[in-house]
């Protein structure tokens, strides 16, 4: 509870961060207003469960990096599956919500743009997996598209963390090392194993059963 209060105080001390998040929130809500996401009670419940599961898995840290970033027990998988079943817009929304929660729980604030690049935007990119959902009777084709979607989504997340590293954390690069290379290696060192864990889970998760279950939910 104390950490949460301190996080709120830290955010309130950075009005530009709040402004940037408010703008991003308005853009996200626009998806709902223009019917890109139809928020039924059932879908709201599903998004809530997915975000909660993502948060719990994010707490299971296998390895933590010194300047932020960690390898978890496949914490991206719930949002990736949500996007693969319900589409990219729903994935974007869930990713944005989780990004805000992650910011409140463990904020590391240097600049408003850095906050966007390290919290809501990279997790929103997990919704990109939704562009690769495909209905196919061929099991292997379905798996191939899901793995491609996961790859693109994680790559999208990586791009924002990499940009943040180049712009705001380049000073941590060893002398003579390019900030571009340093950020690439630093962020890749935890996102690559995280990506491989997600791939393994996506392969073995009974995806068709999840889809059939979702089809029986009135959204």
C-alpha positions, 0 to 999 in steps of 0.5 A, spaced: 500 500 500 505 504 501 509 503 495 502 505 491 501 511 495 508 513 493 507 511 486 501 516 486 505 522 489 511 521 484 506 521 478 503 527 481 509 531 481 510 530 474 504 533 470 507 532 463 507 525 465 499 525 467 498 530 460 501 525 456 497 519 459 491 523 459 492 524 451 493 516 450 487 515 454 483 519 450 486 516 444 484 509 447 477 511 449 476 513 441 476 506 439 470 505 444 467 511 442 467 509 434 465 502 435 472 499 434 471 496 441 464 494 443 465 494 451 459 489 453 459 486 460 462 480 458 468 483 454 469 487 460 470 481 465 474 478 460 479 484 459 479 484 467 481 477 468 486 477 462 489 484 465 489 481 472 492 474 470 498 478 466 499 482 473 500 476 477 504 472 472 509 479 471 510 478 479 513 471 477 520 474 476 525 469 473 531 474 472 531 482 473 535 487 469 538 493 473 535 499 469 528 495 468 526 490 465 525 482 467 524 475 464 517 473 467 513 466 467 510 468 460 506 475 463 505 477 455 501 471 454 494 472 456 494 479 452 497 476 446 491 470 447 486 476 448 488 479 441 488 473 437 481 471 439 478 478 440 482 482 435 487 487 435 483 493 438 481 489 444 489 487 445 491 494 445 486 496 450 488 491 455 495 492 454 494 500 455 490 498 462 496 493 464 501 498 462 498 503 467 497 498 472 505 497 471 506 504 471 503 505 478 506 499 481 513 500 479 514 507 476 521 509 473 520 516 471 525 520 467 521 524 462 513 524 459 515 520 453 520 515 456 514 513 461 510 512 454 515 508 451 516 504 457 509 503 460 503 503 456 505 503 448 510 497 449 504 493 452 499 496 447 503 493 441 502 486 444 495 487 441 498 487 434 498 479 435 490 480 433 492 482 426 494 475 425 488 471 427 486 466 422 480 461 422 483 455 419 482 447 419 489 446 418 492 446 425 499 447 423 497 453 419 493 456 425 499 455 429 504 458 424 500 465 424 499 465 432 507 464 432 507 470 427 503 474 431 506 473 437 513 475 434 510 481 431 507 483 437 513 482 441 518 486 436 513 492 437 514 492 444 521 491 443 522 497 438 519 502 444 523 499 449 529 500 444 527 507 443 527 509 450 534 506 451 537 510 446 534 516 448 533 516 455 538 511 458 544 511 453 548 514 458 549 507 461 552 505 455 560 503 456 565 507 454 566 507 446 559 503 445 554 506 441 547 507 445 543 504 439 547 497 440 547 498 448 539 499 448 539 493 443 543 488 447 540 490 454 533 490 452 534 484 447 537 480 453 530 480 457 525 480 451 528 474 447 528 469 453 521 472 455 519 471 447 521 464 447 517 462 453 511 466 450 512 462 444 513 455 448 506 457 451 502 459 445 504 452 442 502 448 448 496 452 450 489 449 447 488 455 443 482 451 439 478 450 446 479 457 448 476 460 441 470 455 442 469 457 449 469 465 447 464 463 442 459 461 447 460 468 451 455 473 449 460 479 447 
